[in-house]
């Protein structure tokens, strides 16, 4: 399936958040239409992200700076007491100028900003150091093209799961809202909640999680969260399905139905309208592995004698239910 034609100006308006609601729906449908469209949009996003860095490159006036060098050479020639400028010396001056331009161009390339986006579904990416990241739908991650000499600094919006390649000489740091996560090599899930608070669940290794107020070290199996004031709370992770958006596996062990409904809603991006509140007093022990929503609903129908009906595009009405 090829790339369908679209106006680049419309895509730029979308990136600058100036697109109308109708245009936004049209663009997101276009992006999800084919892999080629996704690739084209990602390349355009990286070019757009680098536009600020491009300004720095435009500020390098090669002609103007070369004239300065020529003026300096002429001034030296006029000084009688100055030793004679041989062709070798002139070449050294010109080479030094060329080196200055080369360094400027290298710094521009090195500082280019890369932005990774997961538009309509979770996506996996490999970073320059070999680390892997899965971004949840609607999330984005940005960083300098080649990282820096002494650190690997990233900016996250949304939710991501990271498998960080170990490098004791180059810390891996993620900024998310008012928090900073610093690691050397580990696996963890980092998430921005709807109220802009942040939560991290550590799978293996260790991380330092901090705000301006405090810093705590997190161990495997622990969850740490920050509130808007920057205060931290660390507990044993209570949620077996914190990574379901990535694995598409739901695990329930005598889990209250309220939590079951919540986890299903989050994974399949739907809402439920429960008519009979008795259902919410039930518990479920079950595992759904890569199951479709239809399969999940049919299983609940058999177990609890419910009836379900699609009311709108993303809302299901649940009737009845016995434990």
C-alpha positions in Angstrom: 0.0 0.0 0.0 1.7 3.2 -1.1 1.9 6.7 0.4 -1.2 8.6 -0.3 -0.8 12.3 -1.3 -1.2 15.0 1.4 -0.3 18.6 1.8 2.9 19.1 3.8 1.6 22.4 5.1 -1.3 20.5 6.7 1.2 18.1 8.4 3.3 21.1 9.7 0.1 22.7 11.1 -0.6 19.4 12.9 3.0 19.3 14.3 2.6 22.9 15.5 -0.8 22.0 17.1 -2.5 24.5 14.8 -4.7 22.0 12.9 -8.4 22.0 13.4 -10.2 19.0 15.0 -11.4 17.9 11.6 -7.9 18.2 10.1 -6.4 16.3 13.1 -8.7 13.4 12.5 -8.0 13.4 8.8 -4.2 13.5 9.4 -4.2 10.7 12.0 -6.3 8.5 9.6 -3.8 9.3 6.8 -0.8 8.4 9.0 -2.3 5.0 10.0 -3.3 4.2 6.4 0.0 2.6 5.6 3.6 2.0 6.8 4.9 4.3 4.1 2.7 7.1 5.4 4.1 6.5 9.0 7.7 6.6 7.7 7.1 9.8 5.7 5.5 11.5 8.7 8.3 10.4 11.1 10.9 11.8 8.6 9.0 15.0 8.3 8.8 15.2 12.1 12.5 14.9 12.5 13.1 17.6 9.9 10.6 19.8 11.7 12.3 19.1 15.1 15.7 20.1 13.6 14.4 23.4 12.3 15.6 25.3 15.4 19.0 23.8 15.1 19.0 24.8 11.4 18.8 28.4 12.5 22.1 28.0 14.3 23.6 26.6 11.0 22.2 29.6 9.1 24.0 31.9 11.5 27.3 30.7 10.2 28.2 33.3 7.5 31.1 31.6 5.7 31.6 34.5 3.3 31.6 37.1 6.0 34.0 35.1 8.2 36.4 34.4 5.3 36.5 38.2 4.6 37.6 38.7 8.2 40.4 36.2 7.6 41.5 38.0 4.4 41.5 41.3 6.2 43.7 39.8 9.0 46.1 38.5 6.3 46.3 41.9 4.6 46.9 43.6 7.9 49.8 41.3 8.7 51.3 41.9 5.3 51.3 45.7 6.0 53.2 45.4 9.2 56.9 45.8 8.2 58.3 44.3 11.4 56.1 41.2 11.0 57.9 38.2 9.6 57.2 37.4 6.0 54.0 35.5 5.4 55.0 32.5 3.3 52.5 30.4 1.4 52.8 27.7 4.0 51.7 30.2 6.7 48.8 31.4 4.6 47.7 27.8 4.1 47.8 27.3 7.8 45.5 30.3 8.3 43.1 29.0 5.7 43.2 25.5 7.1 42.4 26.9 10.5 39.4 28.7 9.1 38.2 25.5 7.3 38.6 23.6 10.6 36.4 26.2 12.4 33.7 25.8 9.8 33.9 22.0 10.0 33.6 22.0 13.8 30.5 24.3 13.5 28.9 21.9 11.0 29.8 18.9 13.2 28.3 20.5 16.3 25.1 21.3 14.3 24.8 17.7 13.2 25.6 16.3 16.6 23.0 18.6 18.3 20.2 17.7 15.8 17.1 16.7 17.7 15.4 13.4 16.9 11.8 12.8 17.9 10.2 9.4 18.0 6.4 9.1 17.8 3.9 6.4 18.4 0.8 7.7 16.6 -1.9 5.1 16.5 -0.4 2.1 18.3 2.5 1.2 20.6 5.8 1.1 18.7 9.3 -0.2 19.3 12.5 1.8 18.6 16.2 1.3 18.9 18.3 4.3 20.2 21.8 5.2 19.0 23.5 3.3 21.9 21.6 0.1 21.2 19.0 0.6 24.0 15.4 -0.3 23.2 12.2 1.7 23.9 8.6 0.8 23.4 6.3 3.9 23.2 2.6 3.7 24.1 0.1 5.1 21.7 0.2 8.9 21.6 3.7 9.1 23.3 6.9 10.7 22.1 10.6 10.6 22.9 13.2 13.2 21.9 17.0 13.3 22.1 20.1 14.7 20.4 21.0 12.7 17.4 24.2 11.1 18.8 23.7 11.8 22.5 26.6 13.6 24.1 30.1 12.4 25.1 29.3 12.0 28.8 25.5 11.3 29.0 22.4 10.0 27.3 19.7 12.6 27.8 16.1 12.1 26.7 12.7 13.9 27.0 9.6 11.7 27.3 6.0 12.7 26.9 3.4 10.0 27.6 4.5 6.4 28.5 7.4 4.2 27.6 9.1 0.9 28.5 12.9 1.0 28.4 15.6 -1.6 28.1 18.7 0.4 28.6 22.1 -0.9 27.4 24.6 -0.7 30.3 27.3 1.9 30.1 28.8 2.9 33.5 30.6 5.9 31.9 27.5 7.4 30.3 24.4 7.7 32.5 21.0 7.4 30.8 18.6 10.2 32.0 15.0 10.7 31.1 13.1 13.9 31.9 9.3 13.6 32.3 7.4 16.5 33.7 9.0 17.5 37.0 10.9 14.2 37.4 14.3 12.8 36.3 15.1 9.1 36.0 18.8 8.2 36.0 20.1 4.7 35.2 23.2 3.0 33.9 21.5 -0.1 32.5 18.1 -1.6 33.4 14.5 -2.2 32.5 11.5 -0.1 33.6 8.2 1.4 32.7 7.8 5.2 33.0 4.4 6.8 32.7 2.8 10.2 32.7 -0.6 10.1 34.3 -3.6 12.2 33.2 -3.1 14.6 36.2 0.6 15.1 35.0 1.9 13.1 37.9 4.5 10.5 37.1 4.9 6.8 38.0 7.8 4.4 37.4 7.8 0.6 37.9 11.2 -1.1 37.9 11.6 -4.6 36.4 15.3 -5.2 36.9 18.4 -3.3 37.9 18.1 -0.1 39.8 17.3 3.6 39.1 17.5 6.9 40.8 14.2 8.7 40.6 14.2 12.4 41.6 12.4 15.7 41.7 13.6 19.1 42.9 12.4 18.1 46.4 14.0 14.6 46.8 15.6 11.6 45.3 15.0 7.9 46.0 16.6 4.7 44.7 14.1 2.1 43.3 14.6 -1.7 43.5 13.0 -4.3 41.2 9.3 -4.9 41.9 8.9 -1.4 43.3 6.7 1.4 42.1 7.6 5.1 42.7 5.4 8.0 41.9 5.5 11.8 42.2 2.7 14.3 42.7 2.5 17.8 41.4 4.4 19.2 44.4 7.4 16.9 43.7 6.9 14.6 46.7 7.7 10.9 46.1 6.0 7.8 47.2 7.6 4.3 46.9 5.6 1.1 47.4 5.7 -2.5 46.2 4.1 -2.6 42.8 0.5 -3.6 43.2 -0.4 -3.7 39.5 0.2 -7.0 37.7 -1.0 -5.4 34.4 1.1 -2.2 34.4 2.8 -3.4 31.2 -0.3 -4.8 29.4 -0.2 -2.0 26.9 3.1 -3.5 25.6 2.6 -7.2 26.2 -1.2 -7.3 25.6 -1.4 -9.8 28.4 -3.9 -9.4 31.2 -3.5 -11.4 34.5 -6.1 -11.5 37.2 -5.8 -13.4 40.5 -8.9 -13.0 42.6 -9.0 -9.5 41.3 -12.0 -7.2 42.2 -14.2 -6.6 39.2 -13.7 -2.9 39.4 -10.0 -3.4 38.7 -10.8 -5.9 36.0 -13.0 -3.4 34.2 -10.4 -0.7 34.6 -7.6 -2.8 33.1 -9.7 -4.0 30.2 -10.8 -0.4 29.5 -7.2 0.9 29.4 -5.9 -1.9 27.2 -8.6 -1.7 24.6 -9.3 2.0 24.8 -13.0 1.7 25.6 -15.4 2.6 28.4 -18.1 0.5 30.2 -21.5 1.5 31.4 -22.4 -1.0 34.2 -26.2 -1.3 34.8 -26.1 -3.9 37.6 -23.7 -2.8 40.4 -23.8 -6.4 41.8 -21.3 -7.4 39.1 -18.7 -5.0 40.7 -18.7 -7.2 43.8 -17.4 -10.2 41.9 -13.7 -11.3 41.5 -11.9 -12.8 38.6 -9.0 -15.3 38.2 -8.0 -15.5 34.6 -5.3 -14.7 32.1 -5.9 -13.2 28.6 -3.0 -13.6 26.3 -3.1 -11.5 23.2 -6.9 -11.9 23.2 -9.3 -9.8 21.2 -11.8 -7.6 22.9 -14.6 -9.8 21.6 -12.9 -12.9 23.2 -12.6 -11.1 26.5 -16.3 -10.0 26.5 -17.5 -13.5 25.6 -15.5 -15.0 28.4 -17.1 -12.5 30.9 -20.5 -13.3 29.5 -20.0 -17.0 30.1 -18.5 -16.6 33.6 -21.0 -14.0 35.0 -24.1 -14.3 32.7 -23.8 -10.7 31.5 -25.2 -9.2 28.4 -23.1 -6.6 26.6 -24.1 -4.1 23.9 -22.1 -1.6 21.9 -23.7 1.8 22.5 -21.2 4.0 20.7 -17.8 3.7 19.0 -16.0 3.1 22.3 -18.6 2.5 24.9 -20.2 -0.9 26.0 -23.3 -1.2 28.1 -23.1 -4.2 30.5 -26.4 -5.7 31.8 -26.9 -8.3 34.5 -24.2 -10.3 36.1 -23.9 -12.9 38.9 -20.8 -13.9 40.9 
